[in-house]
């Protein structure tokens, strides 16, 4: 069965681009436009992996990550942060909070992001 | 006393104090025993106190008035005859403090302290850098989106491309990468100007940092067939207090120029020297060099040599400005020697400090 990836990203175009790439690679995708909807989707859909943006309207990505890790039912789902924030502090914070990887949007191409996802899912 | 001659009559204009009271700057005068002998109205206003309470007190006694705390530590901490510093009294209340010794007949008669309110300028400056930070952050999402979509087109995800289409798209991709770099530089710049530039200062090995930067640039060195050498000293260098992330940006910026403005087959080298007080880093290339008449502007914002602008359109002109600020924030110095068509040598130093406390008192001001 195809692995399911949840994309939590508020920018429509970025969401579409990465979604399209994932579909092409044979993944199933679920999309969420903000933190609250993201949390709900994780619980309802039980994805195999979450791609998480940090700057989101309302609940931000760090809060989403905290909520995921607090909930034993979903805490084991791997989360890859995909963000514009490139400061060392943010990266350390994200990884410390339990993200399996931290990718800075402007430094990675969709192909490289897929490669990272593959590594985590294997 | 101030008098003015007018039709043979002497007109009284006012006493020293009257004039002092009408100044928009705060004024404090200490005698040679460091007792406060004069304050003006503006000073009373700045520190929310009455002159009756503070006149005749010594600098140290003023410390008991909580409002004066920061000013007292500033004044007692400095021994120079003249100095000027900014002092944050409260959030959004910043004074520029000028202290100067008054000399009469070659003898120190006291100290004059002038307080100039620069809060408004500081607030405007802060707003400006906040705006730049916000604007730069806002640019990150669209530039990433452009990068991603171009990459997908180039990867052939949306159908095969002709050679010409591919060539143009590659140019757009490069141009967009330049914008991404520029946005990054603008964010660094805004941070420098907000003055919060060094964040995590720890004892670090500068040789390791340089090695990492070299490793990351191996590909460019090979592609350009550069003759590269890293000359390390025989003895292990002492560790130095660094904000590793920031220092990396500074060294990368200087090294990147050396690689970028060297021609195929040129020599590029990095060498390290230690002389008890500081480590000196030397980055040399035999590339394009900087024309003599532009050398004074090298460390200014947005500077680019006219000779390099013709062959390289990617630089932002912020790299060396940022590098200089980072190095100076660490208490170091940066300078260079350069000749057009012969190459450049950039030098910078990092002071060797025993402890963090020494770093704070020695480096930041």
Interface residues (C-beta under 8 A of the other chain):
Chain A: X11 X13 X14 X17 X18 X20 X21 X24 X84 X86 X88 X89 X105 X106 X109 X110 X111
Chain B: X137 X140 X141 X143 X144 X145 X147 X148 X149 X151 X152 X155 X157 X180 X183 X184 X199 X200 X245
